């Protein structure tokens, strides 16, 4: 890996996750001098270090084990496999190490100068870069891409330090034992994904959620679809206000209030899954950025209130997803190369959201309620496709699911989509493409999707559009 640094660069990029490295490679290929710094020392950011990739490696182990529950429906017989937790975690580590090796090769074959360092700001155009061995050097920059990401957030309650976070569970080399009885605080995507995968691996799980539904802010039908399935495996307590955590012998007790009643639940471990908070470097005040609720405010080109600073990814709080950060990073890079002109714009409404529970959920764009509030009920048409009628779902004995499409009745454009059930995370991709490219019912109805796959359900739902 390169250790050379530059004292003056066209662009300094702080953070080498999804918000950082796509811009770095694009700008370097365009001929700009680019220095990228990151405290992890490799590409991938939180997604690879403690998020998307390692969590899905564990989730796949859970899915493979869960296949045994479906054996009898296919005329098969056999025992459900035991779980070797250390081997599951070793698989996770292997995947992380493999991707880190690939990323090192990407850096070494590029014109990007990469430095393993923490960055802080000395002025509006100068950063101090401190390497793990304590050495410091200063770097001046013309443009700055601030892609510093986010970290797990905790509730301000007594005993919060007794809980572990997604960082502790998914980081490279994580050595947490498998919980026997786990209490999860938070019913967002991190909470429900963790509940689903760990229960499938044999952990008894209780999930406490403050709001009256899982995945607060999601389409209510998607939330209900997940609840009806997950609650058969996981104890779910909604409208639960967590008050504190305390040690009780070898267990942990989580105290909470629900509908005015004081309650408690015990487990041998507690996962704090209460969202993520932005990370801002020391001295960021020198940049004179507009900050709201702790996040950096950006426009559609990812530009901040400082015309020389762009802030893609979690640090702006607009869409805290790795694939969104990648697109944001490229939007920022396109505008930097164009001399700061807004030649590209981020469509946050066209970014798909996926939840890797069992069953999967996915959505993009507006819900029916949001569309009706924006355009009027008479201007919106919702069409549906039920998995129960689908050949792929019938073959797989997994018919509990649906595809829901939200159209503008006046022009046929797709306004949003929600999917609950098998393969939802894959199925949302063509619908996100349709939204990004301004396609509608006609294109979705008249594209030949392969048979027998659930993607045909998109065809079927779109063919129900009648202006």
Secondary structure, DSSP 8 states (H G I E B T S, - for coil): ------SEEEEEEE--STTTHHHHHHHHHTT--EEEEESSSSSSHHHHHHSHHHHHHHHHHHHHHHGGGGGGGGT---------HHHHHHHHHHHHHHHHHHHHHHHHTSS-EEEEEEEEEEETTEEEEEETTS-EEEEEEEEEEE---EEE---S-BTGGGSB-HHHHHSTT------SEEEEE--SHHHHHHHHHHHHTT-EEEEE-SSSSSSTTS-HHHHHHHHHHHTTTSEEE-SEEEEEEEEETTEEEEEEEETTEEEEEEESEEEE---EEE---TTGGGG---EETTEE---TT-B-SSTTEE--SGGG-S---HHHHHHHHHHHHHHHHTTT-------GGG--EEE-SSS-EEEEE--HHHHHHHH-GGGEEEEEEEGGG-HHHHHTT----EEEEEEETTT-BEEEEEEESTTHHHHHHHHHHHHHTT-BHHHHHSS---TTSTTHHHHHHHTT---
